């Protein structure tokens, strides 16, 4: 019994001795301004791993397909300004509400949520894929009942690996 208590004590002390160290400092936030930001609800950005594309959703922005839509803005280098955003259009955007983008690290999978008919609940999480970065996005696939439920399943976020 003494050995078990000692082991628990050593493990507990070892765990409590760990200290988080954040040895970095965030810079001051900078408003991206026009043309990225608009007077519409521009939200939930997802930046590509190379930092050259930023996907976001916007509500009722002119040129949209159905209320909430996903847009992309690009730049040639990370030191350049962002370009005028372009609506992703079909098949990513539809007449339903589509948003909350999340691009994979290899930029070949694009996760988002949608209120398209035939889903499992109010919002469902879908994925669209492309073979290369130069290809267009394919037909979105609902991730099914393993991920989606009768509740609102929204705002996907995937890890880099």
C-alpha positions as CSV (number, residue, x, y, z in Angstrom):
1,X,0.0,0.0,0.0
2,X,2.9,2.4,0.8
3,X,4.3,1.8,-2.7
4,X,1.0,2.8,-4.4
5,X,0.6,5.9,-2.3
6,X,4.2,6.9,-3.0
7,X,3.7,6.3,-6.7
8,X,0.5,8.4,-6.7
9,X,2.3,11.2,-4.8
10,X,5.2,11.2,-7.2
11,X,2.9,11.3,-10.2
12,X,0.8,14.0,-8.7
13,X,3.8,16.2,-7.8
14,X,5.3,15.6,-11.2
15,X,2.1,16.7,-12.9
16,X,1.6,19.8,-10.8
17,X,5.2,20.9,-11.3
18,X,4.6,21.4,-15.1
19,X,4.4,25.1,-16.0
20,X,3.0,26.4,-19.3
21,X,5.5,28.6,-21.1
22,X,4.3,30.9,-23.9
23,X,7.6,32.4,-25.1
24,X,6.0,34.5,-27.8
25,X,4.1,37.7,-28.0
26,X,1.3,38.4,-30.4
27,X,1.5,41.7,-32.3
28,X,-1.1,44.3,-32.4
29,X,-4.2,43.3,-34.4
30,X,-4.6,45.0,-37.7
31,X,-7.9,45.6,-39.4
32,X,-7.6,44.3,-43.0
33,X,-10.0,47.1,-44.1
34,X,-11.3,47.3,-47.7
35,X,-11.6,45.3,-49.9
36,X,-11.6,42.3,-47.6
37,X,-13.8,43.8,-44.9
38,X,-17.1,45.2,-45.9
39,X,-20.2,46.6,-44.3
40,X,-21.7,43.1,-44.3
41,X,-21.0,40.4,-41.7
42,X,-17.6,39.0,-42.6
43,X,-16.6,36.2,-40.3
44,X,-14.7,33.0,-39.5
45,X,-11.5,33.3,-41.6
46,X,-9.4,30.3,-42.4
47,X,-6.0,31.0,-43.9
48,X,-4.1,28.4,-46.1
49,X,-0.9,26.9,-44.7
50,X,1.2,28.9,-47.2
51,X,-0.6,32.1,-46.0
52,X,-1.6,33.1,-49.6
53,X,-5.4,32.4,-49.4
54,X,-7.9,33.4,-46.9
55,X,-11.4,31.9,-46.9
56,X,-14.2,33.5,-44.9
57,X,-17.9,33.7,-44.9
58,X,-20.1,36.8,-45.4
59,X,-23.8,37.4,-44.9
60,X,-25.7,39.0,-47.8
61,X,-22.5,40.5,-49.4
62,X,-23.4,41.5,-53.0
63,X,-22.6,38.8,-55.5
64,X,-23.6,36.0,-53.1
65,X,-25.7,33.0,-53.8
66,X,-27.8,32.6,-50.7
67,X,-27.4,34.6,-47.5
68,X,-24.2,33.2,-45.9
69,X,-21.6,32.4,-48.6
70,X,-17.9,31.6,-48.6
71,X,-15.5,34.0,-50.2
72,X,-11.7,33.8,-50.9
73,X,-9.1,36.5,-51.0
74,X,-5.6,35.9,-52.3
75,X,-2.2,37.5,-52.3
76,X,1.1,36.7,-54.2
77,X,3.3,36.8,-51.1
78,X,2.7,37.1,-47.4
79,X,4.0,40.7,-47.6
80,X,1.4,41.7,-50.2
81,X,-2.1,43.1,-49.6
82,X,-5.1,40.8,-49.9
83,X,-7.0,41.0,-53.2
84,X,-10.7,41.8,-53.7
85,X,-12.6,38.8,-52.4
86,X,-14.2,36.4,-54.8
87,X,-17.3,34.3,-54.1
88,X,-16.4,30.6,-54.4
89,X,-19.7,30.0,-56.2
90,X,-21.2,26.6,-56.9
91,X,-20.8,23.9,-55.9
92,X,-19.4,25.2,-52.5
93,X,-22.0,28.0,-52.2
94,X,-25.6,27.2,-52.9
95,X,-29.0,28.9,-52.4
96,X,-28.8,27.6,-48.8
97,X,-26.6,29.2,-46.1
98,X,-23.0,28.0,-46.5
99,X,-20.1,29.1,-44.3
100,X,-17.6,28.5,-41.6
101,X,-14.7,27.5,-43.9
102,X,-11.7,25.4,-42.9
103,X,-9.0,24.6,-45.4
104,X,-6.7,21.6,-45.0
105,X,-3.0,22.0,-44.7
106,X,-2.4,20.5,-48.2
107,X,-5.2,22.8,-49.5
108,X,-6.9,19.9,-51.2
109,X,-9.9,19.5,-48.7
110,X,-12.3,22.2,-47.7
111,X,-14.6,21.7,-44.8
112,X,-17.6,24.0,-44.2
113,X,-21.2,23.9,-42.8
114,X,-24.4,24.3,-44.7
115,X,-28.2,24.3,-44.3
116,X,-28.7,22.5,-47.6
117,X,-31.8,20.3,-47.9
118,X,-31.4,16.6,-47.2
119,X,-29.1,17.1,-44.2
120,X,-29.3,15.7,-40.7
121,X,-30.1,18.9,-38.8
122,X,-30.1,22.7,-38.9
123,X,-26.5,22.9,-40.0
124,X,-24.4,20.0,-41.3
125,X,-20.7,19.7,-41.9
126,X,-19.6,19.0,-45.4
127,X,-16.3,18.5,-47.3
128,X,-15.3,19.3,-50.9
129,X,-12.1,18.1,-52.5
130,X,-9.8,18.9,-55.4
131,X,-6.9,16.9,-57.0
132,X,-4.5,19.9,-57.1
133,X,-4.5,23.5,-56.0
134,X,-5.2,24.5,-59.6
135,X,-8.4,22.4,-59.8
136,X,-11.9,23.6,-58.9
137,X,-13.6,22.3,-55.9
138,X,-15.7,19.1,-56.4
139,X,-19.2,18.4,-55.3
140,X,-19.5,18.7,-51.5
141,X,-20.2,15.6,-49.5
142,X,-22.1,15.6,-46.3
143,X,-20.0,13.9,-43.6
144,X,-23.0,11.8,-42.5
145,X,-24.4,10.8,-39.2
146,X,-21.1,10.0,-37.6
147,X,-20.3,13.7,-37.5
148,X,-23.7,15.4,-38.1
149,X,-26.7,15.1,-35.8
150,X,-30.2,16.6,-35.6
151,X,-28.7,19.6,-33.8
152,X,-26.7,22.4,-35.4
153,X,-23.3,21.0,-36.4
154,X,-21.2,23.9,-37.5
155,X,-17.8,25.6,-37.6
156,X,-15.5,22.8,-38.4
157,X,-11.8,23.1,-37.6
158,X,-9.3,20.4,-38.6
159,X,-5.8,20.0,-37.5
160,X,-2.8,20.5,-39.7
161,X,-2.0,16.8,-39.6
